[in-house]
Amino acid sequence: AFVKNLSLAIASAVLLSACGEGESAGKTATQVAARVNSEELSVHQINAVLSRTPNLQPDQVEAAGPAALERLIDQELLVQRAKDKKLDRDPRVMQAIEAARREILARSYMEQFTGQADKPAPGEIQAFYDENPALFSERRVYNLQELNITIDADKLGELREAVTAASSLNDIVNWLRERKIPFKAGGGVGAAEQLPLEALPRFAQMKDGQIGLVQTRTGVLAIFLAGSRAQPLDVAAATPFIERFLLNREKTEMARAEMKRLRDTAQIEYMGNFKAPTQGQATVEEVVPAAASSTESEGGLSAETLE
């Protein structure tokens, strides 16, 4: 994100300088992009919009500027009407503004704090590469068909037996329908890195044509490996991905540690019907701002495998 923002900042400087081109001598370049009734919109506001635009490349900034300005004009017209209606004094609007302000401040602090994280050393990158052959040296692209099954724990044994006896996924579908057990079918093609990291070793062990069961947060996933093909990555090709993963993981750990430190050193007093959480309730992980989130996969699978 920092690299992207830096690139956009450089491109935005070009956009700023372009505003002065064509003006007569002696006049300075204005940073006002438009005036809407009595309010002015600045080039800096355009740059802020562009910096939040996903997948915008530096060489696209100048061309994207006019469209960003039009969005700002539309927004300004609505803001002016809202103020005319005194909506900025509405308690619900004021609460929403305050909530947004708090979120922005909390996120900004955590981004600044985790920005101190060091990039992983070459040795760390090599070690991660060696420890995860299914992601790199033995990487595969999987064609998966799956059934997301909602089933009671006391019927898991029967489901295991049905899977063992099944010759295809259709056999399991018929078994589920006969017993009126709810399920949803899905699937697709995905490379190793698109699968949940903790469940990847299980997939790596499967052979084409095999069916496996994996515990999910809501039930069980029956997975049929329809086919796969090898597509390994060497260290050089994998380095950018490993570096980003390890850096984000380090930031996540830093954020959790900082959140714990802040809580441990603060004077927190619960009032009224609210009490301090006991073990098994709210955890530090749940209160870490999203700004420090890791890029680890959040697919619905857990590490527990049934079959």
C-alpha positions as CSV (number, residue, x, y, z in Angstrom):
1,A,0.0,0.0,0.0
2,F,2.9,2.4,0.8
3,V,4.5,1.8,-2.6
4,K,1.2,2.4,-4.4
5,N,0.5,5.6,-2.4
6,L,4.0,6.8,-3.1
7,S,3.6,6.2,-6.8
8,L,0.2,7.9,-6.8
9,A,1.7,10.8,-4.9
10,I,4.3,11.3,-7.6
11,A,1.7,11.0,-10.3
12,S,-0.5,13.4,-8.4
13,A,2.3,16.0,-8.3
14,V,2.2,15.8,-12.1
15,L,-1.5,16.3,-12.0
16,L,-1.0,19.4,-9.8
17,S,1.6,20.9,-12.0
18,A,-0.6,20.3,-15.1
19,C,-3.2,22.6,-13.5
20,G,-0.9,25.6,-14.2
21,E,-0.1,24.8,-17.8
22,G,-1.5,27.3,-20.3
23,E,-1.9,30.1,-17.8
24,S,-0.6,33.5,-18.7
25,A,2.7,34.7,-17.2
26,G,2.6,36.0,-13.7
27,K,-0.4,33.9,-12.7
28,T,0.3,31.0,-10.2
29,A,-1.2,27.6,-10.7
30,T,-4.5,27.3,-8.8
31,Q,-5.3,24.3,-6.7
32,V,-9.0,24.8,-7.0
33,A,-10.5,22.3,-9.4
34,A,-14.1,23.5,-9.4
35,R,-16.5,25.7,-7.5
36,V,-19.9,24.3,-6.5
37,N,-22.1,27.2,-5.5
38,S,-20.1,28.8,-2.8
39,E,-17.8,25.8,-2.0
40,E,-14.5,25.0,-3.7
41,L,-13.1,21.6,-4.6
42,S,-9.4,21.3,-4.6
43,V,-6.9,19.2,-6.6
44,H,-5.9,17.7,-3.3
45,Q,-9.4,16.3,-2.8
46,I,-9.2,14.7,-6.3
47,N,-5.8,13.2,-5.4
48,A,-7.3,11.7,-2.2
49,V,-10.1,10.1,-4.2
50,L,-7.5,8.7,-6.7
51,S,-5.4,7.3,-3.9
52,R,-8.4,5.3,-2.6
53,T,-9.2,3.9,-6.1
54,P,-8.3,0.2,-6.3
55,N,-6.0,-1.1,-9.0
56,L,-5.3,2.4,-10.3
57,Q,-1.9,2.6,-11.9
58,P,0.3,5.7,-11.8
59,D,0.1,6.2,-15.5
60,Q,-3.7,6.2,-15.3
61,V,-3.9,9.0,-12.7
62,E,-4.2,12.0,-15.0
63,A,-6.8,10.4,-17.1
64,A,-8.8,9.4,-14.1
65,G,-8.8,12.9,-12.6
66,P,-11.9,14.3,-14.4
67,A,-14.1,11.4,-13.4
68,A,-12.9,11.7,-9.8
69,L,-13.8,15.4,-9.9
70,E,-17.3,14.7,-11.2
71,R,-17.9,12.3,-8.3
72,L,-16.7,15.0,-5.9
73,I,-19.1,17.5,-7.5
74,D,-22.0,15.1,-7.1
75,Q,-21.0,14.4,-3.5
76,E,-20.7,18.2,-2.7
77,L,-24.2,18.9,-4.1
78,L,-25.6,16.2,-1.8
79,V,-23.6,17.5,1.2
80,Q,-24.9,21.0,0.6
81,R,-28.5,19.7,0.5
82,A,-27.9,17.7,3.6
83,K,-26.7,20.8,5.4
84,D,-29.6,22.7,4.2
85,K,-31.8,20.1,5.8
86,K,-29.7,20.3,8.9
87,L,-28.9,16.6,8.7
88,D,-25.4,17.3,10.0
89,R,-27.1,18.0,13.3
90,D,-29.2,14.8,13.3
91,P,-28.1,12.7,16.3
92,R,-27.8,9.5,14.1
93,V,-25.7,11.3,11.6
94,M,-23.5,12.8,14.3
95,Q,-23.0,9.4,15.8
96,A,-22.1,7.9,12.5
97,I,-19.5,10.7,11.9
98,E,-18.0,10.2,15.3
99,A,-17.9,6.4,14.8
100,A,-16.1,7.0,11.5
101,R,-13.6,9.4,13.1
102,R,-12.8,6.9,15.8
103,E,-12.3,4.1,13.3
104,I,-10.0,6.3,11.2
105,L,-7.9,7.3,14.1
106,A,-7.6,3.7,15.5
107,R,-6.7,2.4,12.0
108,S,-4.2,5.2,11.4
109,Y,-2.4,4.5,14.7
110,M,-2.2,0.7,14.0
111,E,-1.0,1.3,10.4
112,Q,1.7,3.6,11.7
113,F,2.7,1.2,14.5
114,T,2.9,-1.9,12.3
115,G,4.6,0.1,9.6
116,Q,7.8,-0.4,11.7
117,A,7.8,-4.1,10.9
118,D,11.0,-5.2,9.2
119,K,11.0,-7.1,5.9
120,P,11.8,-10.8,6.3
121,A,15.5,-11.7,5.8
122,P,16.5,-14.0,2.9
123,G,17.0,-16.8,5.3
124,E,13.5,-16.5,6.6
125,I,12.1,-16.6,3.0
126,Q,14.2,-19.7,2.2
127,A,13.0,-21.4,5.4
128,F,9.4,-20.7,4.6
129,Y,9.8,-22.0,1.1
130,D,11.4,-25.2,2.3
131,E,8.8,-25.7,5.0
132,N,5.9,-25.4,2.6
133,P,6.6,-27.7,-0.5
134,A,2.8,-27.9,-1.3
135,L,2.8,-24.1,-1.9
136,F,6.0,-23.9,-3.9
137,S,8.3,-26.8,-5.0
138,E,5.3,-29.3,-5.2
139,R,2.6,-26.7,-6.0
140,R,-0.4,-28.0,-7.8
141,V,-3.5,-26.5,-9.4
142,Y,-6.6,-28.3,-8.1
143,N,-10.0,-28.9,-9.8
144,L,-12.3,-29.4,-6.8
145,Q,-15.9,-30.4,-6.5
146,E,-17.4,-30.0,-3.1
147,L,-20.5,-30.4,-1.0
148,N,-21.0,-28.1,2.0
149,I,-22.9,-30.3,4.4
150,T,-24.9,-29.3,7.5
151,I,-24.9,-32.4,9.6
152,D,-25.3,-33.3,13.3
153,A,-22.2,-34.6,15.1
154,D,-23.9,-38.0,15.8
155,K,-24.2,-38.7,12.1
156,L,-20.6,-38.1,11.2
157,G,-19.7,-41.8,11.5
158,E,-22.4,-42.7,9.0
159,L,-21.1,-40.0,6.6
160,R,-17.6,-41.4,6.9
161,E,-18.8,-44.8,5.9
162,A,-20.8,-43.4,3.0
163,V,-17.7,-41.5,1.7
164,T,-15.6,-44.7,2.0
165,A,-18.1,-46.7,0.0
166,A,-18.7,-43.9,-2.6
167,S,-17.3,-44.2,-6.1
168,S,-18.2,-40.7,-7.0
169,L,-19.6,-37.5,-5.5
170,N,-23.0,-38.3,-6.9
171,D,-23.1,-41.3,-4.5
172,I,-22.7,-39.0,-1.6
173,V,-25.3,-36.6,-3.0
174,N,-27.8,-39.5,-3.3
175,W,-27.0,-40.6,0.3
176,L,-27.6,-37.1,1.6
177,R,-30.9,-36.7,-0.3
178,E,-32.2,-40.0,0.9
179,R,-31.7,-38.9,4.5
180,K,-32.8,-35.3,3.8
181,I,-29.5,-33.9,5.1
182,P,-29.1,-30.3,3.7
183,F,-26.1,-29.5,1.6
184,K,-24.9,-27.0,-1.0
185,A,-22.8,-28.0,-4.1
186,G,-19.9,-25.9,-5.3
187,G,-16.3,-26.1,-6.5
188,G,-13.9,-24.7,-9.0
189,V,-10.3,-24.5,-10.0
190,G,-7.7,-23.0,-7.7
191,A,-4.0,-23.1,-7.1
192,A,-2.4,-24.1,-3.8
193,E,-2.1,-20.6,-2.5
194,Q,-5.8,-20.0,-3.0
195,L,-6.7,-22.8,-0.5
196,P,-6.7,-22.3,3.3
197,L,-3.1,-22.7,4.4
198,E,-3.9,-24.8,7.4
199,A,-5.8,-27.3,5.2
200,L,-3.3,-27.4,2.3
201,P,-1.3,-30.4,3.6
202,R,-4.5,-32.4,3.5
203,F,-5.1,-31.4,-0.2
204,A,-1.5,-32.1,-1.1
205,Q,-1.9,-35.7,0.1
206,M,-5.0,-36.3,-2.0
207,K,-4.8,-38.1,-5.4
208,D,-7.0,-37.4,-8.3
209,G,-10.3,-39.1,-7.9
210,Q,-10.2,-39.2,-4.1
211,I,-12.9,-37.8,-1.8
212,G,-12.0,-36.2,1.5
213,L,-14.0,-34.8,4.4
214,V,-12.9,-31.6,6.2
215,Q,-14.4,-30.0,9.3
216,T,-15.8,-26.5,8.7
217,R,-17.2,-23.9,11.1
218,T,-20.7,-24.9,10.2
219,G,-20.5,-28.6,9.4
220,V,-18.5,-30.7,7.0
221,L,-17.1,-30.2,3.5
222,A,-17.0,-33.3,1.2
223,I,-14.3,-32.6,-1.4
224,F,-13.8,-34.5,-4.6
225,L,-10.5,-34.0,-6.3
226,A,-11.6,-34.2,-10.0
227,G,-8.1,-33.5,-11.2
228,S,-4.9,-31.6,-10.6
229,R,-1.7,-30.6,-12.4
230,A,1.8,-29.7,-11.1
231,Q,2.8,-26.1,-11.4
232,P,5.8,-25.5,-9.1
233,L,7.4,-22.2,-8.2
234,D,11.1,-21.8,-7.6
235,V,12.5,-19.6,-4.8
236,A,12.9,-16.6,-7.1
237,A,9.3,-16.6,-8.3
238,A,8.0,-17.3,-4.8
239,T,10.0,-14.6,-3.0
240,P,7.6,-11.7,-3.5
241,F,4.6,-13.8,-2.3
242,I,6.5,-15.1,0.7
243,E,7.9,-11.7,1.6
244,R,4.4,-10.2,1.6
245,F,2.9,-13.0,3.6
246,L,5.7,-13.0,6.3
247,L,5.6,-9.2,6.5
248,N,1.8,-9.2,6.9
249,R,2.0,-11.9,9.5
250,E,4.6,-9.9,11.4
251,K,2.3,-6.9,11.3
252,T,-0.6,-9.0,12.6
253,E,1.5,-10.3,15.5
254,M,2.7,-6.7,16.3
255,A,-0.9,-5.4,16.3
256,R,-2.1,-8.2,18.6
257,A,0.9,-7.6,21.0
258,E,0.3,-3.8,21.0
259,M,-3.4,-4.2,21.6
260,K,-2.7,-6.5,24.5
261,R,-0.1,-4.1,25.9
262,L,-2.5,-1.2,25.7
263,R,-5.2,-3.2,27.5
264,D,-2.8,-4.4,30.2
265,T,-1.6,-0.9,30.9
266,A,-4.9,0.9,30.7
267,Q,-7.4,1.5,33.5
268,I,-10.5,-0.2,32.2
269,E,-13.6,-0.1,34.5
270,Y,-16.8,-1.8,33.4
271,M,-20.1,-0.1,34.3
272,G,-23.7,-1.1,34.8
273,N,-24.5,-4.5,33.3
274,F,-21.2,-4.8,31.5
275,K,-18.5,-7.0,33.0
276,A,-14.9,-7.9,32.0
277,P,-14.9,-10.9,29.6
278,T,-14.0,-14.2,31.0
279,Q,-11.8,-16.8,29.4
280,G,-13.5,-18.1,26.2
281,Q,-15.3,-14.8,25.5
282,A,-13.8,-11.7,23.8
283,T,-10.1,-12.2,22.8
284,V,-7.4,-9.8,21.8
285,E,-7.6,-11.1,18.2
286,E,-11.2,-9.9,18.0
287,V,-10.3,-6.3,18.9
288,V,-7.3,-5.9,16.6
289,P,-8.2,-3.2,14.0
290,A,-8.7,-4.5,10.5
291,A,-5.9,-2.3,9.3
292,A,-3.4,-4.9,10.6
293,S,-5.1,-7.9,9.1
294,S,-3.0,-10.7,7.6
295,T,-3.2,-12.0,4.1
296,E,-3.5,-15.5,5.4
297,S,-6.4,-17.3,3.7
298,E,-9.7,-17.1,5.5
299,G,-11.4,-19.9,3.8
300,G,-14.0,-21.8,5.9
301,L,-11.9,-24.8,6.6
302,S,-10.2,-25.7,9.9
303,A,-7.2,-27.8,10.3
304,E,-9.2,-30.7,11.7
305,T,-9.8,-33.4,9.0
306,L,-12.2,-36.2,9.4
307,E,-11.2,-38.5,6.5
